[in-house]
Amino acid sequence: MTGICSYLFAARSIEQNALELKQSILNKSVQVMDEHLRHIVVSSFSFMLNETFTQVMKDVGKNKTSHYYQNLSLLQTSFAQLKLVEPLIDTAYLKTPIGDFFSTKDFPNRNNSFDREYGRYVKLQGWNTMWFGSHQSQLFQSRGNVLSLLLKPIVIDNHTYSNVYMVVNMKEEAMRDILTQDLMNNQIQLFLLHKNGNEVIRPRSRNYDFIMEPDFTQQFSRDDAGDFTYRNDQGRTCLLTIRHCR
């Protein structure tokens, strides 16, 4: 009896220490990720507040398609500065009625790829920014999986920009490195998931397919953060800690 009690006490103590360690790692990772994502949003909006962008928008408002290549050239410096300010940004794409703008070094696809990829989303009401999880961008030639931010320009002096949108892509690999930089061993894995269970970023290992199981999705979609134990379809028991990003 003494041995059993000692074992149970030690097991509970180890589990509690593991939970505290995971919670500490998770809290720090979420804070770092929040800061990076916030800075990407701020940097993108700053791009749309500079004088060059405003000058190009004047031609967009007047539908001056004849100035397209001149404006494309003007925006090259702004695109380069955007990547310097936020190194996590891989590519950026500006959709306008007079033509699409981008860094000419990024090898874009010029076959209505914006409408195919984002056309159904821009029709939604009441949004200014949208995030998209890991996917292969159709806006540029294959560069690996990316996370994407879709934005509308800021309204200034009651001036609105009709049918103008910006997409900013971040490499999934770079975002994953940020998420996992404080992990001390491979026994702890971090997942970044949407509240509906869809993957945003996941570990390189594909040994964690339980995150797509309906029972797990139901647990994950809870509004409260915390810890819970989950047994997957293969009978493996996992100890999970949840923290919601803003």
DALINNOR-V844895 format. One record per residue. N is the residue number from 1. RES is the residue in one letter. PSI is psi in radians with two decimals (999 if undefined). Layout:
{{N	RES	PSI} {N	RES	PSI}}
This chain:
{{1	M	-0.70} {2	T	-0.72} {3	G	-0.72} {4	I	-0.80} {5	C	-0.72} {6	S	-0.70} {7	Y	-0.82} {8	L	-0.70} {9	F	-0.78} {10	A	-0.67} {11	A	-0.77} {12	R	-0.68} {13	S	-0.76} {14	I	-0.74} {15	E	-0.73} {16	Q	-0.72} {17	N	-0.67} {18	A	-0.72} {19	L	-0.78} {20	E	-0.70} {21	L	-0.80} {22	K	-0.71} {23	Q	-0.71} {24	S	-0.80} {25	I	-0.77} {26	L	-0.78} {27	N	-0.74} {28	K	-0.74} {29	S	-0.72} {30	V	-0.73} {31	Q	-0.78} {32	V	-0.75} {33	M	-0.75} {34	D	-0.76} {35	E	-0.74} {36	H	-0.76} {37	L	-0.68} {38	R	-0.69} {39	H	-0.58} {40	I	-0.73} {41	V	-0.81} {42	V	-0.75} {43	S	-0.67} {44	S	-0.75} {45	F	-0.60} {46	S	-0.66} {47	F	-0.67} {48	M	0.15} {49	L	-0.11} {50	N	2.90} {51	E	-0.62} {52	T	-0.80} {53	F	-0.77} {54	T	-0.69} {55	Q	-0.75} {56	V	-0.68} {57	M	-0.46} {58	K	-0.71} {59	D	-0.59} {60	V	-0.77} {61	G	-0.57} {62	K	0.00} {63	N	0.70} {64	K	1.43} {65	T	-0.37} {66	S	-0.33} {67	H	0.19} {68	Y	-0.93} {69	Y	-0.54} {70	Q	-0.77} {71	N	-0.64} {72	L	-0.72} {73	S	-0.71} {74	L	-0.61} {75	L	-0.16} {76	Q	-0.72} {77	T	-0.70} {78	S	-0.71} {79	F	-0.71} {80	A	-0.70} {81	Q	-0.61} {82	L	-0.72} {83	K	-0.55} {84	L	-0.69} {85	V	-0.68} {86	E	1.64} {87	P	-0.34} {88	L	-0.35} {89	I	2.21} {90	D	-0.88} {91	T	2.76} {92	A	2.55} {93	Y	2.21} {94	L	2.07} {95	K	2.16} {96	T	2.83} {97	P	-0.38} {98	I	0.03} {99	G	2.87} {100	D	2.51} {101	F	2.59} {102	F	2.95} {103	S	2.21} {104	T	-0.16} {105	K	-0.10} {106	D	0.07} {107	F	1.17} {108	P	2.77} {109	N	2.26} {110	R	1.00} {111	N	0.93} {112	N	0.52} {113	S	-0.52} {114	F	-0.83} {115	D	-0.65} {116	R	-0.64} {117	E	-0.64} {118	Y	-0.02} {119	G	-0.72} {120	R	-0.39} {121	Y	-0.65} {122	V	-0.29} {123	K	-0.21} {124	L	2.66} {125	Q	2.68} {126	G	0.66} {127	W	2.69} {128	N	-0.56} {129	T	2.57} {130	M	2.45} {131	W	2.50} {132	F	2.30} {133	G	-3.07} {134	S	2.19} {135	H	2.94} {136	Q	2.01} {137	S	2.34} {138	Q	-0.13} {139	L	-0.46} {140	F	2.75} {141	Q	2.66} {142	S	2.16} {143	R	0.35} {144	G	3.02} {145	N	2.56} {146	V	2.82} {147	L	2.50} {148	S	2.57} {149	L	2.15} {150	L	2.26} {151	L	2.68} {152	K	2.57} {153	P	2.65} {154	I	2.41} {155	V	2.12} {156	I	2.30} {157	D	0.71} {158	N	0.30} {159	H	2.10} {160	T	2.62} {161	Y	1.91} {162	S	2.27} {163	N	0.63} {164	V	2.19} {165	Y	2.70} {166	M	2.38} {167	V	2.26} {168	V	2.18} {169	N	2.41} {170	M	2.44} {171	K	2.30} {172	E	-0.68} {173	E	-0.74} {174	A	-0.69} {175	M	-0.63} {176	R	-0.69} {177	D	-0.66} {178	I	-0.73} {179	L	-0.57} {180	T	0.18} {181	Q	-0.38} {182	D	0.13} {183	L	2.37} {184	M	-0.26} {185	N	2.90} {186	N	0.13} {187	Q	-0.26} {188	I	2.22} {189	Q	2.43} {190	L	2.35} {191	F	2.45} {192	L	1.96} {193	L	2.65} {194	H	2.75} {195	K	-0.34} {196	N	0.04} {197	G	-0.17} {198	N	2.51} {199	E	2.37} {200	V	-0.96} {201	I	2.43} {202	R	2.85} {203	P	2.83} {204	R	-0.59} {205	S	2.44} {206	R	0.41} {207	N	0.28} {208	Y	0.81} {209	D	-0.09} {210	F	-0.33} {211	I	-0.24} {212	M	-0.02} {213	E	2.40} {214	P	-0.69} {215	D	-0.66} {216	F	-0.75} {217	T	-0.68} {218	Q	-0.72} {219	Q	-0.73} {220	F	-0.58} {221	S	0.04} {222	R	2.57} {223	D	-0.44} {224	D	2.49} {225	A	2.85} {226	G	-2.77} {227	D	2.57} {228	F	2.77} {229	T	2.36} {230	Y	2.30} {231	R	2.07} {232	N	3.14} {233	D	-0.37} {234	Q	0.06} {235	G	0.11} {236	R	2.30} {237	T	2.27} {238	C	2.52} {239	L	2.07} {240	L	2.54} {241	T	2.32} {242	I	2.41} {243	R	2.28} {244	H	2.29} {245	C	2.72} {246	R	999}}
